[in-house]
Amino acid sequence: MSRFTIKSPGVYVQNINLQPQSIEGVSTSTAAFLGETQIGPNTPTLITSWKQYQQIFGSYFGSGKFMPYTVEGFFLNGGQRCYVCKVTNSEYAAALALLEKVEEGSIVYAPNAQATPGLAAALISHCERLRNRFAILDSIKGQDPSCISKPADSSFAALYYPWIYVREADTGSLCLIPPGGHVAGIYAYTDIERGVNKAPANQLVKGAVDLELAMESYQQDSLNLQGINCIRNFSGRGILVWGSRTLSSDAERKYVSVCRLLIYLEQSIKKGTAWAVFEPNNEATWAKIKASVECFLTQTWKNGMLMGVKPQEAFFVHCDRNITMTQNDIDNGRLLILVGVAPIKPAEFLILRISQLIVHS
């Protein structure tokens, strides 16, 4: 409570804020791309349109140079903001180090990463360590469905197969490219329009005119179980992203939407409770934090991002002595919050039970 000077007897009114500290949801729709570009700076640069990218980084510049198609596909599919980090002499480690400073980048992608030894693993490690972003990976060009395998086991990455054909705007020629930039645009569009809890799947891949390989359901069956997301061409519907699984073998973290929702919640709560650093580690502070987190999660539940018909079924928050903290934790300045949530999982399989009534004459 702020203090003010009282100079004479009387009744004084002071307004104080009894509302819990509000927690703002972090952004999830900004991408971070790294790879070769025609020109441009080596530092991460915010890009908000395909035209702006061309002005700063150039345009198409040769076979196997996929960054222009990545950025073009991102904006074509609904993306609005991305950071581009130019990589020279395959110095991806340096580029990833620069991207660490870009807190806003929540979708990380390097075109055709598996073709560069160690790069896919580096992207996944980058996301797992920072815990505030998610990696999109492509399959290797020309892979047969029976030969595809996961590059790692992780809930911070997803893999998409096969490559797609696009038509180059300048020449009209068909180009075979990795699909990750287009998929990143679908991630961003879905986040903006529906929320990070919505699976970025069953969405048209705008700009794709054909696939490297036409997939059938029986071919996708084994890939889906492995966590490989397929892109398929459906008659009358077009080319769609037809999968939304991570590379994780953990059944609780197998869906992209669930894992990205958990990233969103963790980072929002982490940033929204930073005010408590250096506050007294006592019951009053714990109560304020608990109220702030509960308020944020209640709104998250009201927005349809969590399961349950009432808040008590959607989440719980603990921040108190003996449940989340011991006296040793308190003495050593550790304030621990325990949060549990019930995320909504996507409906992958719609099962129709059909019966026929047999009429006996």
Beta strands, then each sheet from edge to edge (+ up, - down):
strand 1: 31-35
strand 2: 45-47
strand 3: 82-86
strand 4: 107-109
strand 5: 134-138
strand 6: 157-161
strand 7: 164-167
strand 8: 174-177
strand 9: 203-204
strand 10: 208-211
strand 11: 228-234
strand 12: 238-242
strand 13: 315-318
strand 14: 338-341
sheet 1: 2+ 3- 1- 4- 5- 6- 11- 12+ 9-
sheet 2: 8+ 7- 10+
sheet 3: 13+ 14-
end
